Amino acid sequence: MSDEKVTQTETTQEQQQEQTQQQDQQQTVDMKTYLELVVKMEKMEQTLASEAEKAQKMAEKEQELFQKQVQLTLKENGLEKFADIVKVNDENELADVVKKLTAIVNEIKIETGYIPADHAKTDEYSKYEKEKNVAGMIAVKLSKLFQ
């Protein structure tokens, strides 16, 4: 029985050694795979960071282009003086603001336009002329001669 025990012990020891070797190989393979994955992950992070920068730059360029469009639209409508206070986010909002500002400017133009206080001064001669009073018209003319 002792031979059998020794053989079994040797067999179990050999199995344990084989398992240990397999685990070592598996760990080595796993370590290589892990390192490869770490390198790939770092590359992906760099790619994502550069893509995020590109997206941010594109967004900034789009915003700058939209602001130029806003300024051009205001200039076309004669509202360039309002460029500093107009803050819009899209084209529909821009169209609404331009309509409202144009209406306000037109109202201001009408209110501040020339409105004569006295349309035409009516003198005595015109008054008699409207009344068709010839004697009054002659009296006014003669009174101007003797002044």
Solvent accessible surface area in square Angstrom, and as a share of the most:
residue,aa,sasa,rsa
1,M,170,0.76
2,S,76,0.49
3,D,114,0.59
4,E,110,0.49
5,K,127,0.54
6,V,81,0.46
7,T,79,0.46
8,Q,116,0.52
9,T,70,0.41
10,E,88,0.39
11,T,59,0.34
12,T,65,0.38
13,Q,100,0.44
14,E,98,0.44
15,Q,94,0.42
16,Q,114,0.51
17,Q,115,0.51
18,E,97,0.44
19,Q,105,0.47
20,T,72,0.42
21,Q,114,0.51
22,Q,114,0.51
23,Q,105,0.47
24,D,75,0.39
25,Q,121,0.54
26,Q,111,0.49
27,Q,120,0.53
28,T,71,0.41
29,V,88,0.50
30,D,78,0.41
31,M,114,0.51
32,K,126,0.53
33,T,63,0.36
34,Y,130,0.49
35,L,98,0.49
36,E,105,0.47
37,L,103,0.51
38,V,39,0.23
39,V,74,0.43
40,K,124,0.52
41,M,112,0.50
42,E,88,0.39
43,K,124,0.53
44,M,116,0.52
45,E,96,0.43
46,Q,128,0.57
47,T,69,0.40
48,L,117,0.58
49,A,55,0.42
50,S,48,0.31
51,E,88,0.39
52,A,61,0.47
53,E,101,0.45
54,K,120,0.51
55,A,61,0.47
56,Q,112,0.50
57,K,126,0.53
58,M,119,0.53
59,A,57,0.45
60,E,100,0.45
61,K,132,0.56
62,E,111,0.50
63,Q,96,0.43
64,E,91,0.41
65,L,124,0.61
66,F,30,0.12
67,Q,66,0.29
68,K,118,0.50
69,Q,70,0.31
70,V,5,0.03
71,Q,104,0.46
72,L,106,0.53
73,T,31,0.18
74,L,0,0.00
75,K,137,0.58
76,E,128,0.57
77,N,67,0.34
78,G,55,0.53
79,L,3,0.02
80,E,87,0.39
81,K,184,0.78
82,F,57,0.24
83,A,29,0.23
84,D,122,0.63
85,I,126,0.64
86,V,11,0.06
87,K,160,0.68
88,V,6,0.04
89,N,133,0.68
90,D,70,0.36
91,E,104,0.46
92,N,117,0.60
93,E,68,0.30
94,L,7,0.03
95,A,50,0.39
96,D,75,0.39
97,V,38,0.22
98,V,14,0.08
99,K,143,0.60
100,K,135,0.57
101,L,25,0.12
102,T,48,0.28
103,A,50,0.38
104,I,88,0.44
105,V,34,0.20
106,N,71,0.36
107,E,100,0.45
108,I,91,0.46
109,K,131,0.56
110,I,133,0.68
111,E,126,0.57
112,T,105,0.61
113,G,36,0.35
114,Y,194,0.74
115,I,128,0.65
116,P,43,0.27
117,A,101,0.78
118,D,98,0.51
119,H,164,0.73
120,A,77,0.59
121,K,177,0.75
122,T,95,0.55
123,D,72,0.37
124,E,105,0.47
125,Y,64,0.24
126,S,34,0.22
127,K,104,0.44
128,Y,50,0.19
129,E,93,0.42
130,K,155,0.66
131,E,103,0.46
132,K,171,0.73
133,N,57,0.29
134,V,91,0.52
135,A,74,0.58
136,G,9,0.08
137,M,37,0.16
138,I,94,0.48
139,A,58,0.45
140,V,16,0.09
141,K,103,0.43
142,L,87,0.43
143,S,55,0.36
144,K,116,0.49
145,L,134,0.67
146,F,173,0.72
147,Q,181,0.80
